[in-house]
């Protein structure tokens, strides 16, 4: 019998194999004194699919923000939408402002 580690989905509460889980970490802090980033959020396949659909809607509506540590669902939705992630050290202008920590269309990136 193969052993595996089970994790609990933080959205719906079911237990899944670790290998089947997806995770993400949003921008922001859980505490400002001292500053502590949020903990990663683990989700099951079903909830990951819901996140994927939400990102597809978000990208179609022109909102190109993403999480600090990307989930596979977010990266898949961005790839299908033809977007690339721009970090905070770019000099790329998009929609009249400097693009940083957001997705932009592939054709804009030099």
C-alpha positions in Angstrom: 0.0 0.0 0.0 1.4 3.4 -1.0 1.6 6.0 1.7 0.8 9.6 1.0 0.5 12.8 3.0 -3.1 14.2 3.1 -3.7 17.9 3.3 -7.0 19.7 4.0 -8.4 22.1 1.4 -8.7 25.5 3.0 -11.7 26.4 0.9 -14.0 23.4 1.2 -12.4 21.3 4.0 -11.9 18.0 2.2 -8.7 16.0 2.6 -6.7 15.3 -0.6 -3.3 13.8 -1.5 -0.6 16.4 -1.3 0.3 15.8 -5.0 -3.2 16.8 -6.1 -3.3 20.1 -4.1 -2.7 23.6 -5.5 -1.6 26.5 -3.4 -1.2 30.3 -3.6 -0.1 33.1 -1.4 -1.8 36.5 -1.7 0.0 39.9 -1.5 -0.2 41.6 1.9 0.6 41.0 5.5 -1.1 38.9 8.2 0.6 41.1 10.8 2.2 44.6 10.6 4.2 44.4 13.8 6.4 42.8 12.7 5.4 42.4 9.1 4.6 38.8 8.3 3.4 37.6 4.9 0.2 35.5 4.6 0.6 31.8 4.9 0.2 29.7 1.7 -3.4 28.6 1.0 -3.8 25.0 0.0 -6.8 24.0 -2.2 -8.1 20.7 -3.7 -8.5 20.1 -7.4 -12.2 21.1 -7.4 -11.5 24.4 -5.7 -8.5 25.0 -7.9 -10.8 24.7 -10.9 -13.1 27.3 -9.3 -10.1 29.6 -8.8 -9.1 29.1 -12.5 -12.6 30.1 -13.7 -12.5 33.2 -11.5 -9.1 34.2 -12.9 -10.4 33.7 -16.5 -13.3 36.1 -15.7 -11.0 38.6 -14.0 -8.6 38.6 -17.0 -11.4 38.9 -19.5 -12.7 41.9 -17.6 -9.3 43.6 -17.8 -8.1 43.1 -14.2 -4.6 41.8 -14.5 -3.6 41.5 -10.9 -2.3 38.2 -9.4 -1.1 36.6 -6.2 2.4 36.9 -4.7 3.0 33.1 -5.1 1.1 31.9 -8.1 -1.2 28.9 -8.1 -1.2 26.5 -11.1 -4.8 27.7 -11.7 -3.7 31.3 -12.0 -0.8 30.5 -14.3 -2.9 28.4 -16.5 -5.6 31.1 -16.9 -3.0 33.7 -17.6 -1.3 31.6 -20.3 -4.6 30.9 -22.0 -5.4 34.6 -21.9 -2.1 35.4 -23.5 -0.7 37.2 -20.5 2.8 37.4 -18.9 3.7 38.4 -15.4 5.7 41.5 -14.9 7.5 41.9 -11.6 8.4 45.1 -9.7 11.6 45.9 -11.6 10.4 46.6 -15.1 10.4 49.7 -17.2 7.6 48.6 -19.4 4.8 51.1 -20.0 1.3 49.7 -20.3 -1.9 51.8 -20.5 0.1 55.0 -19.8 1.8 53.8 -16.6 4.8 51.7 -15.6 3.7 48.0 -15.3 4.8 46.3 -12.2 3.5 43.2 -10.2 0.7 42.5 -12.8 0.0 40.7 -15.9 0.3 42.3 -19.3 -0.4 41.0 -22.9 2.5 39.1 -24.4 2.7 41.4 -27.3 3.5 44.4 -25.0 6.5 42.8 -23.5 9.8 43.7 -25.3 
